[in-house]
Amino acid sequence: MPNLYTLEAHVDIQALRYFLTVCQEGTMSRAAEVLHITQPTLSRQISNLERELGSQLLIRHSRSVEPTEKGQYLLRRAIEIVGLADKTR
């Protein structure tokens, strides 16, 4: 089973970008607009990320989302990883 705290799973940068945008925007629909993808596609990508890591990353409310404790951990790591990836471009 993957371990979120050591990221022993294959997670692509695009999935991390999607996760970051969802956390920044606070809703799936707003994040989907920013990313220029459909909301169902974004929801599916986030669900795939959660399945890949074996952890729930977001608490889904009726009109918003917020990161779980593990989601907050991933958020901090994702900011670092995406930042490093952007610097290598």
Secondary structure by P-SEA (a helix, b strand, c coil): ccccccccccccaaaaaaaaaaaaaccaaaaaaaacccaaaaaaaaaaaaaaacccccccccccccccaaaaaaaaaaaaaaaaaaaac
